[in-house]
């Protein structure tokens, strides 16, 4: 029986992953901001075969409360086989450009809060010398694009942090997986002018994540074709790249 911590459990991708794991008779500790959505997610997972589901309401920008949340998780699960860190927002780039306060708030939601909880979580899992930490970053962290560079810079920080954390935790038997989704059809992206052929469902991305967890993959693009797209984008010369409205 897998014992699974999911932070940002009400997001579409995280819940799709949880549905896959529920069929394997997993036990869950779900963390999210919205108590009503957490309760709905818990009921759904129980109906799909989860052995147990406990929930914990928390805004991840409350760094001081991370420790109490992880204490509660360990009291409930006793150990963690898989920790999926999936919380975040999709900032309005124009608003981030207008005020530093808004930019820093969004950077905290998508970058600093992830790094903070990973630090505490890694220290605990290091003692167990067991488990997988899977972290949702983004292809946006591969290069700073003018249309979302605040979000991209936060995800770039997460990706770099996870690379170093992976090397550290490998030595103690804990696996760290970095997940880089492209465009995903979720409530967070509804109404955005996304290129249809490049948009994946949350269920497709979740299937890729669950397989990568089982295979102990280090880093995965979701869907996989984003590896080629981002290779091309990373290699566009700066003189040309700065003229593009990507």
Secondary structure by P-SEA (a helix, b strand, c coil): cbbbbbcccccaaaaaaaaaaaaabbbbbcccccaaaaaaaaaaaaaacccbbbbbbbccccccaaaaaaaaaaaacccccbbbbbbbbbcaaaaaaccaaaaaaaaaaccaaaaaaaaaaaaaaaaacbbbbbbbbcccccccccccaaaaaaaaaaaaaaaaaaaaaccccbbbbbbbbccccccccccccccccccccaaaaaaaaaaaaaacccccccccaaaaaaaaaaaccaaaaaaccc
